Amino acid sequence: MKKTISALLLLLGAACAQAQIHSVEPSTTTSRLYERTDFVIRLTARYSNAYLQEEVALDMLVTTPSGRERLLPCYWVEGAAGTASRWEARFTPQQRGSYTCRFRLTEAGRETSLSEPVRLDVGEEAVSRGILHTRDYWTLSYDDGTPFRGVAENICWESRANDDSRYFKALHERHDTYNYDCLLPLFARSGGNFIRVWMCGWNFPIDRQRDFNNPRYTPSEAYYNPSAIARMDHFIDLCERLGIHAMLCMGQGDVAADRAFFTGEPQARRYMNRLRYIVARWGYSPAIGMWEFFNEIDNIQYRDAANPIPSAEIVAWHDRMSRYLRSIDPYDHPVTTSISHRDLEGLNAVEGIDINQKHIYRNTGAIPAEILRYENRYGKPYVIGEFGYEWDWSKNFDDFGDEMDRDFRRGLWYGLFSPTPLTPMSWWWEYFEHRGMMPYFRGVRAVSDRMLSDGSGSFEQLSVACQPVEAMGVRCGQSVWVYVRNNSAEPKQSLEVTVNTGCTGSQAIEAFDPETCSWSSEGELQTPGRFVLGGVALEPWAERIYRFTPKTPAS
């Protein structure tokens, strides 16, 4: 009898400990378009580490109003294995209509529980334009179809406790200034709408336990650091409020990016679990403008110059991880990765990489040609994720500060007049902020917005001549835009700008001065198939933008 009772008790205990989804609690059952909806899921499951999907995973299975099936990872919040635990999902609907959501629990890769369906009705009202996607070489677009161009800068991290700059250590360690709560509002007020940020040992170090070189993070034995998670939550909320989108460079996490990282299966599983958490917690947000796997992967490849990691192994890793990321990101955020200056054979052709990227220093003048060269060869949008007059932080930039400023300015205009969805992103954000360069973005944004409006997102490069100064041209709808720059220390007088457009008729001419951020009317011009604007004068290093719009219907 005692043996029978003991057996019954064991069976009862085993049944109680069986994996089961107990409840699903949505924050609302009626949502506005592009509005985040949260789900709280309570369940019992068996695991030793809730962040390892090989042990346990909870997925939200979404049927969209159009009938498409999507998967969104959920993340563990609290609770021990074998007891009721709390998990959450953060979901942004991208279509109007009724969604059906079910939650699937798996243990050791085997489905052990499936929830009843939950309905989410999404109304006509939209709270934003949605999430960014690739569109063409010139632009990205929001979910609602609105074209977007990024006026962009690197603001990759906040001030560190111990900065490694030789001449600007004290500047870079100003915690009251070089933090996202100060820099991002300033950037947004100045017209910026896109930044690049890093996840690394001192910035958003979600999988690091201690030694951050940053006073904003607290040591913890938790698998994912609570202080880093909280800081990232705050950053995402701040970007959303300011209308800023971020290229999130995720890096390798708190492990060595050695050859084993790219070839080992345990390392791959660890990275995929980290990706899964990042997407589950922050993928819902329009603030995520792009996922970036690595910063300058070629420098990682050649960290041991005598034994570089084979390109084929790094390319195969990017192919695998981009396919995996696509499978768990229901929002289809664009995906990129970056090189410094050495191409890896096959990397630009990886199908899961939407946008190719490189960094250019000491050669800003090459930016327009490089963008065209890569796009023509690989058929993908191309961005310059970093650029600058100088990369060597052991030098005193004040010795050539004016050259740094001029290079900063021209890189932005080269990008705006080239087929790239983001302006080239300057490095040394602390230095340029300190020199008062942040407001310069205001003029770039003003021109960018009018270009987008003129052409409803359409761009066409035009042939422009203005010897002996630089000139670039773009057609946006019926308007023609021309950028001219005196790339010398001598003033230039009586210049002629010639633009071949194929248009005839009277054209109204406006000029924009980037230094004063002001427009002026330059009269009208008759154009028998081309513009010839005479009498242009440019001071040393000066830049000017012209806009030609038809006074009569174009023929």
N, C-alpha and C positions, 0 to 999 in steps of 0.2 A: 504493500500500500504506500509506504514512504517513497519507494522508488518511482511509483506512478505519479505521486504528487510532485516530486522533484522534476520529473520529466515534463509534466504539464507547465510547471513554473518556468522551466528553461525555454519551452516553446513560446510561452506567453511573452517572456523577455525578448526573445529573438524577434517576435512579431512587432513588439513596440519599437524595437530599434531599427526595423526595416525602413529603407528610404521612402519618403513620402512627402509630397507637397501638400501642406495643410491649408494654405490660404493665399489668395492674390488680392492685394488692395491697391487699386489705381488711385492716383491723386485726383483724377476726374474721369468721367466717362464721356464727356463732351469737351472737345479741345478746339482751339483755333489753329489755323494752318501755321506750321513752323513753330508752334509753341511746345516747349518741353512738357512732357507728361511723365511723372514718376510712378513706379510700381514697387510696392513692398511685398516680398514673397517670403512666407514662413514655411520652413521645411525641416525635416529630419534626414540626415545623411551620415555616411561613414567616411571619414577622411582624417588624415593627419595634418594636411596643409590645404586649406580651402582655396588657395591661389593656384594650385596645380591641377590643370584640367585632366591630366592622366589619372588623378585620384577622384576628382569630383568636378562637375561642371553644370551650371544652370544656364540654359539658353532660352531667349524669348523668340518664338517662332511667329513671324508676322505675315499675315496675308493682307496685302494692300488693297485699296478699292479697285485697282485695275486687275487684281488677281495674281499679282506677282508674289512669290514666296521669298521672304528675307529672314535672315538670322541675326539677332543681336545678342552678344554675350551679356550676362548679368554678373554682378560682383558680390562677394561676401561682405557683410558688415559686422556681424557679431554672432556669438553663440558657439558652443562646443559641439564636436561631433557626437552623434548619438542622442542629442537633445534638440529642442526646437531652436533653430538658428534663423537669423534675418539676412536676407539678400535683397538687392535692389537692382532696378533697371531704370535707365534714363533714356527716354525715347522722344524723338522729334518727328512728327508726321510731315511728310512732304507732298501729300495729295489730299484733296478734299474727298469726303465720303466716309464709308464705314470700314474700319480695320477689324480684323479678328486676330486676337493674340492668345497664344497658348505658351505654357512654360514647360520645358522638358528638362528633367533631372537625369544626369548620367553619372554612374560610378564605374571607374576603371573601364571607361569606354562603352558601357552597357546602359541602355535606357532603363531606369528603375521607377520613374514616375512621370506622368503627364497630366497637367492641370486641365480643368474644364476651360472652354474658350471664354475669353473676356472681350467684350465689344468696346471699341473706341470710335465715337462719331466725331468727325472733324468738319467744322462749319466753313462757311465762305470767307469769313474774316481772317485776314493774315496779320500776324504780329511783326513780320519782317519779310524780307525777300527770300529767305531760306539760306541754303548752303551753297558754297561755290563749287563749280565744276569746270573742267576744261571745255573750251569752245572752239578756238582757233589759235593761230600763232599770236595774234594781237591781244586777245581778250580771254578772260574767264567769263562765266555767266552764273547767275544765281538760279535757284530752283524755279523761280517765276519767269526766267528768260531774260532778265535785265543784264546787259553786258557790264563787265567790271574790268578796270585796269588798276593795278596796285601801284600807288605812290609809296615806295618801300624803303626800309632801312633795317640794318641789323641792330637789334637791341637784345643781344643774345643772353645776357645775364645781368643780375643786379650786382652791386658793389660787393667785393670780396673782403674778408678780414685782412688778408695779406696778399696784396696784388704784386705781380711780378714785373711791372713796368719799371724801367730804369729811371726815367725822368718824370713820370706822371703817377707814381705810386700814391702820393697823397691825394691827388685829384680823384683817382679811381676808387679810393677807399672812403669817399664821402657818402656815408650811408644815408644821410638826410636828403641827398639829391639824386643819386644814381640807384633808384629803386623804381619798380614799375608803377607805384602809386603816384610818383612825380613825373616820370618820363613819359608814360603813355598818355595822360591827359595833355601834356605839352605837345607831344607828337600829333595827337588828334586835332588840337586847336590850330596847329600849323599846317593842317591839310593831309597829314599822313594817314594811310588806311591799311597798311600791310607791314608786318615786321617778321623777322626771323629770330627764333629763340632756340636755345639749347636745353636739353635735359642732360646733365652731367654731374660730376661729383660735387659741384658747388652751386648748381642751379636746378631746381626741381629734382633732387636726387632721390627718387621714390624707392629705389632698392638699395640705398646706402644706409648703414646703421649709425655711423659716427664719422668724425673728422671731415667736416664739410667745407672748411675755410669760408664760412658764411654764417654770421650770427643769427640768421633767420630760421635756422634748422636746429632741431633738438635730437640728441642721441636717443635711439630706441632699439629694442631687440625685436620689434615687430618685423615681419617679412617685408612689408612695404611701410615706409616711414610715415607716420601720421602727420608730422609737421610739413613734410614735402607735399603730401597729398592735399593738405589744407591750403598750402601756398598756391598750388596749381589750381585748386577750385577757385580761389580768390582771383587769380590771374585771368582765368577763363571768364568769370563774371565781369571783371573789369573791362576786358576786351569787348564783350558783348555790349556793355553799356556805352562804350566809346565808338562802336562801329569799326573796330580794328580786327583784321584777320591775321593769323599767325601761321607761318611755316614752322611746324614743330619738329626740330631735329632731335630724334629719339636716341641716336647713338647706340652703343652696345650695352649700356647699363653699367653696373658696378662690377664688371669683370674685364679681363684682358681681352682685347681684340687681336688675338694671335691667330695662327693658322688653325688651331683646334677649334676656335670660335666659329670659323666658317665651314668646318668639315665635320665636327663632332655632333653626334645625335643628342647627347645630354645638353650640350650648349644650345642646340637648335630648339629643343623643348623648352628650355628656360626662357629663351628669347620670345618664343611664341606665346608663352604664358604672360610675359610682360606686355607684349602687344595686345593680348586679349584684355588685360586689365585697363590699359590706356584707352582702348576703343570703348570698353564698357563704361568707363567713368566719364570720358570727355568727348567721345566721338559724336554725341548728340549735338554739339555746339557749332553754330555758324562761325564762332571764333577760330575754329580749326580750319585754316585756309588750305593747308597741304600737310601731308605726312612726309617727312624726310628721314630716310634711314640713317645716313651717315654724313658727317662733315668731312669732306676731303678724303675720300676712301683711298685715293692713290697714296697719300701720305701715310695712312695706316698700312697699306700694302708694303711700302718701302721703309717702314720704321726700322727694320733690320735690313739695311741696304745690301748686305752680303747674302742674305737669304730672303728675298722678297716672297710674299705669298703669291702663288700662281694666280694670274688674272682669271683663269677658267673657274677656280674655286670660289672666288669672290662673286663672279657673275652668276654662277649657279646658285649661290646663297641668295642673291638679290631676286633671282627668278622665283625661287621657292617662297621667300618671305613676302614678296609682292603678291603672289597668288594666294597665300594664306591671308594676308591682310585684306585682300579683296573679298575673301569668303566670309570674313567676320565684320566687315564695315558695310552696313546696309545703306549708308548715306553716300557712298561713292566719292569720298574726298579724293582730290588729286594726290598722286604719289610721286615723289622725286627722291633723288640722292645726289651727292655732289662730288666733283673732283676738284683738286687744286689746279694742276696744269698737265697731268699725264692721263691720257685716255686709257681705259682698260678695254681690250678688244671684246666686243659683244655687249658691253654694259649699256651703251646708248640704244641698243636694239631690244633690250629686255621688254617683253610685251606688257608686263605689269607696271612698268615705270611710265607714267603719263607725260612727265615733263623732265627733260634733261637739263643739266646744270653744271656750270663750272665757275671758278673764281679767278679774277684777273687783277693783278697788281703790277704797278710800274708800266702799264701798257693800256691805259684807259682808251686811247685812240683806236685800239683794235676792236672795241666792243661791237660796233655795228656790223663789221665784216664777220666776226666770229659767230654772232647770232645767225646771220644768213647762211654761213657755211654749214653749221650743224643742222639747221632746219632743212636745208636743201638735201643734205645727205641722209638724214634719218627720219624725216617726215613727222617730227614732233615739235611742240613748242619748246623754246629754249630760254632759260633765264640765267642771268649773271647774279649768283647768290652772294658774292662779295666782290668789291672792287676798292681800289685805293691807290693813291700816289705812292705810298710806301707801306710795306708789310712788316718791316723790321722794327720791333718795339724796343730794341736797344738803342735806337737813334732818338735824338731830340727833335721832335717834329716842329718845334718852334723855330728851328734853324731854316725851315722852308715852309712856314705856316701858310703864306700866301699861295704857294703852289698847291698845298693840300686843299685849300679852299676852292681854288679854281678847278681842280680835278674833281672835287665833290660835285660842283655845279654841272660841269659838262657831262659827267657820267649820267646824271638824271635825264638831261635833254637827249643824249644819245639814245637812251632807252625809250623815251617817249616817242621818238621819231623812228624807232625800229620795231619790227614785228616780234614783240615780246610782251607777255601779259603783265609783267612786273617791271618797274624801273629797276636798273641795277642797284644793288643794295650796298651802300657804303659801310665800311667797317669803322672802328674808332668812334663809337657813338658818344662816349664821354668827352673826348677831345673836341668834337665838332659842336656839341651842346655848349661846352665851355667857351667856345669861340663865337657863339651866337649864330650858328648856322641853321639851327632848327627852323626858324621862320621861313627859310628859303623854300621849304616844301610847299608853302602856301601858293606861290606862283605856279609851280609845277602842277599842283592839284587843280588850280583854276583853269589852266590850259587843257589838262587831261579831261576834265568834266565837259568843257565846251566841245572838244573833239568827239567825245562819246555822244553828246547830244546832237551835234551836226550830222553825224553819220549813222546814228542809232547802232553804234558798235561796228560799223564797217570802216576799214582802213585799206588804203592802197598807196604803196610807195611811189613817189614821182622822182623824175630826174630833175635836179636843180643845179645850176651853175652860178657861182658868185666869186670869181677869182679876184684876188688871191686868198679869200677867206673861206672857211668851211661853210657848207650849206647842205641842208637835208629838207626833203619835202614829203608831204603826206596829203592824200585826198580823203576827206571824211564826208561822204555824201556829196553835196554840191559845193562844199567849202574846200579850199586848199590852204594848207598850213605850211609855212616855211620857217626853218630855224637857221639863223646865220650866226657865226661866231668868229671874232677876230682872235686868232690863236697866235698873237704876237704882242710884243711890247711897244709897237708903233701904231699910231692912229691910222685908220683907213678912211679915205674920203672918196666921194663920187663913185661909189660901187654900183654895179648893175646886177640885179637878181633876175635870172632867167629861169622860168618854169614852163616846161612843156606839158600842157594839160589836155589839149584837144578841144577845149571850151572856147566859145566866142561870146562876145557881148561885154557889157559894162560890168566891172567888178568894183565893189566897195572894199577899201583896204583899211585894216586896223593893225596897229603895232602894239606889241606888249613888251614892256621893260621888266625883266625878271628881278632886277635889283630893287625897283620901287614898287613892283607888283601893280603897275598901272597900265591902262589901255589909252591909246590915242587914235583919233581918226586921221588917216593919211590921204583922204580924198578918194577919187575913183580912177580907174584905168581901163582903157579899151583893150581887149585881148583877142586878136585874130588867131586863136589856137595856142597862144603861149603868152605868159606874163613876162614883161621886161620892166622891172621897177628900178628906176634910176635915182641917183642922188642919195644913196644910202651911205651914212657915215657911222663908223664904229670906233669908239675909244679902245685903247689897249685892253685886250682880254674881254671885251664887252660881248654880250649876247643879245639877240633880239629875235622875237617871234612875230611873224606876219600872218594875218588871216585874210584871205580873199574870198568874198562871197558874191554871188551874182546879183546884180541889180535887176536884171531881166532874166526870163527863163533861159536856161542853157540850151544851146542848139546841138 
